[in-house]
Amino acid sequence: MIVKTLYKPLIAKEESAVYSESLTHLLDAIILNYSDLIIDVENGLVSEKVLQDEMAKWLDGQKGIFDREKMLKILYDTLFGYGQLEPLLDDDSISDIDVLRYDHIILTQYGEKKVSDVVFEDQESLERFLKLIVLRNGGLINEIDSHCRISDTKRHLRINATLPPRSLCGPTLNIRKHLHSASSLEALKEQDFLTLHQVHVLKQLNREKKNILIAGKGGAGKTTLLRSIIEDVDNKERMLICETDAELYPQAKNAMVQTIKKDHLGGKPQTLSHLVRDGLTMSLDTYCVGELVGEEAWDFIEAGHTSHRVLATIHANNALDVFDRLMMLIQRRTHLSETLLNKMIAESIDVIIYVEKYQLKEIAYINGLNGDGKTVNYELEKRETL
């Protein structure tokens, strides 16, 4: 599956150097000459064929040793696709693409890391590619604003991009992929993500409308599992999904999705906390936060403590580490005593699920606090004990 040369789907290995050198100059000129037309095509205002015809005419007048049709496709894939990353994006087994340097890309396949043979020509090529991707998806990145997080909603991608001076080793790019259709809980069982017993447990938790928090490290499968749980909920359960960037892409018609407003778009910026608080005025049944990372954790706990159903993901090393993580996030927003916060957390969450390398490893059933008022009373079910 791994691509061995820069443009393997189109050209032979011996041609790659010629095409790489030509592409660098031609791409710069195309963007300069047709920038307005490119944006109009991206926004659906002009037919793709109009731009393709213009580029073909322009290529006919250029000097260089390359096949016109092959180069036209490479240019178009680079402008509106993802160039040499396309084969990796088309592989459903790959969840993450980490471009750490122009010549070093790490892939995550089913939770396992491996080094890809796909590379960029040089640092300048990666930077040009990165800026184009950010621009196309409504972001802003330059030497002053040298980090940008965006979503490609057409391809279901979350993208993090950085430039110097923030990244001292050159441009970097992280792409998190999400399948266009959420897997059913039964399908996750076929993928060995869930056991048959766990499928039954999750379906029962949904029927009982339990508050669920899914924990794990980055790339462990938290969002994959949350998407499946969302698709399994009762279609009369009115749900608001709050995200920093689109990742969950619910197919369920009873789910609304709201994302935050970025600072560079002008007007009053919004946070996840704003979305959750505003949602509480809508008389909905369920509030889902794509990922708890900041002050929205307090709004999440408050919602769960006031009879609303809540769902979310959070970074943690195991199921019980979630309490320390939540306490750290919540204490940024409130001065309530640690004892009271422990009580509210324990009463707001019914179940904590821990996933690792695309497998559900632990389910912790929370029964409130112990008699000491400090420690959590729970029952822990481990995958290997079933």
C-alpha positions as CSV (number, residue, x, y, z in Angstrom):
1,M,0.0,0.0,0.0
2,I,2.8,2.5,0.8
3,V,3.7,4.8,-2.0
4,K,7.4,4.4,-3.0
5,T,7.8,7.5,-5.1
6,L,6.6,11.0,-5.1
7,Y,3.8,10.6,-7.7
8,K,3.6,6.8,-8.1
9,P,-0.1,6.8,-9.3
10,L,0.9,8.9,-12.3
11,I,4.6,8.5,-13.1
12,A,7.4,6.0,-13.1
13,K,10.3,6.3,-10.7
14,E,12.8,7.5,-13.2
15,E,10.5,10.4,-14.1
16,S,9.8,11.6,-10.6
17,A,12.8,14.1,-10.3
18,V,11.8,15.8,-13.6
19,Y,8.2,16.1,-12.5
20,S,9.1,17.3,-9.1
21,E,11.2,20.1,-10.4
22,S,8.7,21.1,-13.0
23,L,5.8,21.0,-10.6
24,T,7.5,23.4,-8.2
25,H,7.6,26.2,-10.8
26,L,4.4,25.4,-12.5
27,L,2.4,25.3,-9.3
28,D,3.6,28.7,-8.2
29,A,2.7,30.2,-11.6
30,I,-0.8,28.6,-11.6
31,I,-1.6,29.9,-8.2
32,L,-0.4,33.4,-9.2
33,N,-2.2,33.5,-12.5
34,Y,-5.5,31.8,-11.5
35,S,-5.9,32.4,-7.8
36,D,-9.4,34.0,-8.1
37,L,-10.6,31.2,-10.4
38,I,-9.2,28.6,-8.0
39,I,-11.2,30.1,-5.1
40,D,-14.4,30.3,-7.3
41,V,-14.1,26.6,-8.2
42,E,-13.4,25.6,-4.6
43,N,-16.6,27.5,-3.6
44,G,-18.7,25.9,-6.3
45,L,-19.2,29.2,-8.2
46,V,-17.4,28.1,-11.4
47,S,-17.3,24.7,-13.1
48,E,-14.1,22.7,-12.6
49,K,-13.9,22.3,-16.4
50,V,-13.4,26.0,-16.9
51,L,-10.2,26.0,-14.8
52,Q,-9.0,22.7,-16.3
53,D,-9.3,24.2,-19.8
54,E,-7.5,27.4,-18.8
55,M,-4.7,25.4,-17.2
56,A,-4.4,23.1,-20.2
57,K,-4.1,26.1,-22.5
58,W,-1.5,27.6,-20.2
59,L,0.5,24.4,-20.0
60,D,0.7,24.2,-23.8
61,G,2.8,27.3,-23.8
62,Q,5.2,26.2,-21.1
63,K,8.6,24.7,-21.6
64,G,9.6,21.5,-19.9
65,I,10.0,17.8,-20.4
66,F,6.7,16.4,-19.1
67,D,3.5,14.7,-20.4
68,R,0.8,17.4,-20.6
69,E,-2.1,15.3,-19.4
70,K,-0.1,13.7,-16.5
71,M,1.2,17.1,-15.3
72,L,-2.3,18.6,-15.6
73,K,-3.7,15.9,-13.3
74,I,-0.8,16.3,-10.8
75,L,-1.4,20.1,-10.7
76,Y,-5.1,19.7,-10.3
77,D,-4.8,17.0,-7.6
78,T,-2.4,19.3,-5.8
79,L,-4.6,22.4,-6.0
80,F,-7.9,20.7,-5.0
81,G,-6.8,17.3,-3.6
82,Y,-3.9,16.3,-1.4
83,G,-1.2,15.6,-3.9
84,Q,1.1,12.7,-2.9
85,L,-1.0,12.2,0.3
86,E,-4.0,11.2,-1.7
87,P,-3.2,7.4,-1.6
88,L,-2.9,7.6,2.2
89,L,-6.2,9.5,2.5
90,D,-7.9,6.9,0.4
91,D,-6.8,4.1,2.6
92,D,-9.5,3.5,5.2
93,S,-7.1,1.7,7.5
94,I,-5.1,4.9,8.2
95,S,-6.5,7.2,10.8
96,D,-3.6,9.8,11.2
97,I,-1.0,11.2,8.9
98,D,1.7,13.1,10.7
99,V,4.1,15.1,8.5
100,L,6.9,15.8,11.0
101,R,9.4,17.0,8.3
102,Y,9.1,17.2,4.6
103,D,10.9,13.8,4.3
104,H,9.5,12.0,7.4
105,I,5.8,11.0,7.6
106,I,4.4,8.8,10.3
107,L,1.1,6.9,9.7
108,T,-1.3,5.4,12.3
109,Q,-3.0,2.2,11.0
110,Y,-5.5,0.6,13.4
111,G,-3.7,2.3,16.3
112,E,-0.2,1.2,15.3
113,K,2.5,3.6,14.1
114,K,4.6,3.2,11.0
115,V,6.9,5.3,8.8
116,S,5.6,6.1,5.3
117,D,7.8,6.1,2.2
118,V,5.8,9.0,0.9
119,V,7.8,12.3,1.0
120,F,7.7,15.9,-0.2
121,E,10.4,17.2,-2.5
122,D,11.8,19.7,0.0
123,Q,10.8,22.0,2.9
124,E,9.6,24.7,0.5
125,S,7.3,22.2,-1.3
126,L,5.7,21.2,2.0
127,E,5.2,24.8,3.1
128,R,3.6,25.7,-0.2
129,F,1.3,22.6,0.1
130,L,0.4,23.4,3.7
131,K,-0.5,27.0,3.0
132,L,-2.7,26.0,0.1
133,I,-4.6,23.4,2.2
134,V,-5.2,25.9,5.0
135,L,-6.4,28.6,2.5
136,R,-8.8,26.2,0.8
137,N,-10.4,25.2,4.1
138,G,-11.0,28.8,5.3
139,G,-8.0,29.1,7.6
140,L,-5.2,31.6,8.1
141,I,-1.5,30.8,8.5
142,N,1.6,32.9,8.1
143,E,4.8,33.8,10.0
144,I,2.8,35.8,12.5
145,D,-0.2,33.3,13.0
146,S,2.0,30.3,12.6
147,H,-0.5,27.6,13.7
148,C,-3.9,26.8,12.3
149,R,-6.4,24.1,13.1
150,I,-9.1,23.6,10.4
151,S,-11.6,21.0,9.1
152,D,-12.1,19.8,5.6
153,T,-15.7,18.9,5.9
154,K,-15.9,17.5,2.4
155,R,-13.2,14.9,3.1
156,H,-14.0,14.6,6.9
157,L,-10.5,15.6,7.9
158,R,-9.2,17.6,10.9
159,I,-6.0,19.4,10.1
160,N,-3.3,21.0,12.3
161,A,-0.7,23.0,10.5
162,T,2.4,24.9,11.8
163,L,5.1,27.0,10.3
164,P,8.3,28.6,11.6
165,P,8.8,30.3,13.9
166,R,6.5,28.1,16.0
167,S,7.9,24.9,14.5
168,L,11.7,25.3,14.5
169,C,12.3,22.3,12.4
170,G,10.2,23.5,9.5
171,P,6.5,23.2,8.4
172,T,4.5,20.3,10.1
173,L,1.1,18.9,9.3
174,N,-1.2,16.5,11.1
175,I,-4.3,15.1,9.4
176,R,-6.9,13.1,11.4
177,K,-9.2,11.2,9.1
178,H,-12.8,10.2,9.9
179,L,-14.8,7.8,7.8
180,H,-17.6,9.3,5.9
181,S,-20.1,6.9,7.5
182,A,-20.0,6.0,11.2
183,S,-19.6,2.3,11.9
184,S,-22.4,0.6,13.7
185,L,-21.6,-0.9,17.1
186,E,-22.0,-4.3,15.5
187,A,-19.5,-3.3,12.8
188,L,-17.0,-2.3,15.5
189,K,-17.4,-5.8,16.9
190,E,-16.4,-7.3,13.5
191,Q,-13.3,-5.0,13.6
192,D,-12.4,-6.4,17.1
193,F,-12.9,-2.9,18.5
194,L,-15.7,-4.3,20.7
195,T,-16.6,-7.7,22.1
196,L,-20.1,-9.0,21.7
197,H,-20.7,-8.4,25.4
198,Q,-19.6,-4.7,25.0
199,V,-22.0,-4.2,22.1
200,H,-24.8,-5.3,24.3
201,V,-23.6,-3.1,27.2
202,L,-23.3,0.0,25.0
203,K,-26.8,-0.5,23.5
204,Q,-28.2,-0.9,27.0
205,L,-26.5,2.3,28.2
206,N,-28.0,4.1,25.3
207,R,-31.5,2.8,26.0
208,E,-31.1,3.9,29.6
209,K,-29.7,7.3,28.4
210,K,-26.6,7.1,30.6
211,N,-24.0,9.8,30.8
212,I,-20.9,8.5,29.0
213,L,-17.3,9.8,28.9
214,I,-14.9,8.1,26.5
215,A,-11.2,8.3,27.5
216,G,-8.0,7.4,25.8
217,K,-4.8,8.8,24.3
218,G,-4.7,10.6,20.9
219,G,-5.6,8.3,18.0
220,A,-6.9,5.6,20.3
221,G,-10.4,5.5,18.7
222,K,-12.4,7.8,21.0
223,T,-14.1,9.7,18.3
224,T,-14.8,6.5,16.3
225,L,-16.6,5.0,19.3
226,L,-18.5,8.2,20.1
227,R,-19.8,8.4,16.5
228,S,-21.1,4.8,16.7
229,I,-22.8,5.6,20.0
230,I,-24.5,8.7,18.6
231,E,-25.8,6.7,15.6
232,D,-27.3,4.2,18.0
233,V,-29.3,6.7,20.1
234,D,-33.1,6.8,20.0
235,N,-34.2,9.0,17.0
236,K,-36.4,11.0,19.3
237,E,-33.5,12.0,21.6
238,R,-32.8,15.7,20.8
239,M,-29.1,16.1,20.7
240,L,-26.7,19.1,20.3
241,I,-23.1,18.3,19.3
242,C,-20.5,21.0,20.2
243,E,-17.1,20.8,18.5
244,T,-14.1,23.0,18.0
245,D,-13.7,21.6,14.5
246,A,-16.1,19.2,12.8
247,E,-15.2,15.5,13.5
248,L,-18.3,13.6,14.4
249,Y,-20.3,14.1,11.2
250,P,-23.6,12.6,12.6
251,Q,-25.9,10.9,10.2
252,A,-28.7,10.8,12.8
253,K,-31.4,13.4,11.9
254,N,-32.0,14.1,15.6
255,A,-28.5,15.5,16.1
256,M,-27.6,19.2,15.5
257,V,-23.9,20.2,15.1
258,Q,-22.4,23.5,16.1
259,T,-18.7,24.5,15.9
260,I,-16.9,27.5,17.4
261,K,-16.3,30.7,15.5
262,K,-12.6,31.3,14.9
263,D,-11.0,34.7,15.9
264,H,-9.7,35.5,12.3
265,L,-13.2,35.4,10.9
266,G,-14.1,38.6,12.7
267,G,-16.9,39.4,15.2
268,K,-17.2,37.9,18.7
269,P,-15.2,34.7,19.1
270,Q,-16.9,31.7,20.5
271,T,-15.7,28.7,22.6
272,L,-17.0,25.3,23.3
273,S,-18.1,26.6,26.6
274,H,-20.3,29.2,24.9
275,L,-21.9,26.5,22.7
276,V,-22.7,24.3,25.7
277,R,-24.1,27.1,27.7
278,D,-26.2,28.4,24.9
279,G,-27.5,24.9,24.2
280,L,-28.8,24.6,27.7
281,T,-31.4,27.2,26.8
282,M,-32.8,25.0,24.0
283,S,-34.6,22.4,26.2
284,L,-32.7,19.6,24.5
285,D,-32.2,16.1,25.9
286,T,-28.5,15.4,25.2
287,Y,-25.4,17.5,25.0
288,C,-22.3,16.0,23.3
289,V,-18.9,17.7,23.4
290,G,-16.5,16.3,20.8
291,E,-13.5,16.6,23.2
292,L,-13.1,18.2,26.7
293,V,-10.0,20.2,26.6
294,G,-10.7,23.4,28.6
295,E,-13.2,25.4,30.5
296,E,-16.1,23.7,28.8
297,A,-15.5,20.7,31.1
298,W,-17.3,22.7,33.9
299,D,-20.3,23.3,31.7
300,F,-20.3,19.7,30.7
301,I,-20.4,18.6,34.4
302,E,-23.1,21.2,35.2
303,A,-25.3,19.9,32.4
304,G,-24.9,16.3,33.6
305,H,-25.7,17.4,37.1
306,T,-29.0,19.0,36.1
307,S,-30.7,15.9,34.6
308,H,-29.4,16.4,31.0
309,R,-27.7,13.5,29.2
310,V,-24.1,14.2,28.4
311,L,-21.6,12.5,26.1
312,A,-18.0,13.4,25.4
313,T,-14.4,12.3,24.9
314,I,-11.3,13.2,27.0
315,H,-7.6,12.5,27.0
316,A,-6.6,10.1,29.8
317,N,-4.3,7.2,30.5
318,N,-7.0,4.9,31.9
319,A,-10.7,5.1,33.1
320,L,-10.0,6.4,36.6
321,D,-7.4,9.0,35.5
322,V,-10.4,10.9,34.1
323,F,-11.3,12.3,37.5
324,D,-7.9,13.9,38.0
325,R,-8.1,15.3,34.4
326,L,-11.5,16.7,34.9
327,M,-10.6,18.2,38.2
328,M,-7.6,20.0,36.6
329,L,-9.9,21.4,33.8
330,I,-12.8,22.4,36.1
331,Q,-10.7,24.2,38.7
332,R,-9.8,26.8,36.0
333,R,-13.5,27.9,36.1
334,T,-14.7,27.6,39.7
335,H,-13.6,28.1,43.2
336,L,-15.8,25.4,44.7
337,S,-14.2,23.1,47.2
338,E,-12.5,19.9,45.9
339,T,-15.0,17.8,48.0
340,L,-18.0,19.4,46.3
341,L,-16.4,19.1,42.9
342,N,-15.7,15.5,43.4
343,K,-19.3,14.9,44.4
344,M,-20.6,16.8,41.3
345,I,-18.3,14.9,38.9
346,A,-19.2,11.5,40.4
347,E,-22.9,12.3,40.2
348,S,-22.7,13.7,36.6
349,I,-21.0,10.7,35.0
350,D,-22.6,7.3,34.9
351,V,-19.9,5.4,32.9
352,I,-16.3,6.0,31.8
353,I,-15.1,4.0,28.8
354,Y,-11.4,3.6,28.2
355,V,-10.1,2.8,24.6
356,E,-6.6,1.9,23.5
357,K,-5.4,1.1,20.0
358,Y,-8.9,0.7,18.6
359,Q,-10.1,-1.6,21.4
360,L,-12.4,-0.9,24.3
361,K,-10.3,-1.9,27.3
362,E,-12.2,-0.8,30.4
363,I,-15.7,0.2,31.4
364,A,-16.0,1.9,34.8
365,Y,-19.5,2.2,36.3
366,I,-19.6,5.1,38.7
367,N,-21.7,4.8,41.8
368,G,-21.0,8.2,43.4
369,L,-18.5,8.8,46.2
370,N,-17.4,6.5,49.0
371,G,-18.2,7.4,52.6
372,D,-15.0,9.4,52.9
373,G,-16.4,12.0,50.5
374,K,-13.2,12.0,48.5
375,T,-12.8,8.7,46.6
376,V,-15.1,7.4,43.9
377,N,-17.1,4.3,44.3
378,Y,-17.0,2.3,41.0
379,E,-17.1,-1.1,39.4
380,L,-14.5,-1.7,36.8
381,E,-15.0,-4.2,34.0
382,K,-11.9,-5.1,31.9
383,R,-11.9,-6.5,28.5
384,E,-9.6,-9.4,29.3
385,T,-11.7,-10.6,32.2
386,L,-14.8,-11.2,30.1
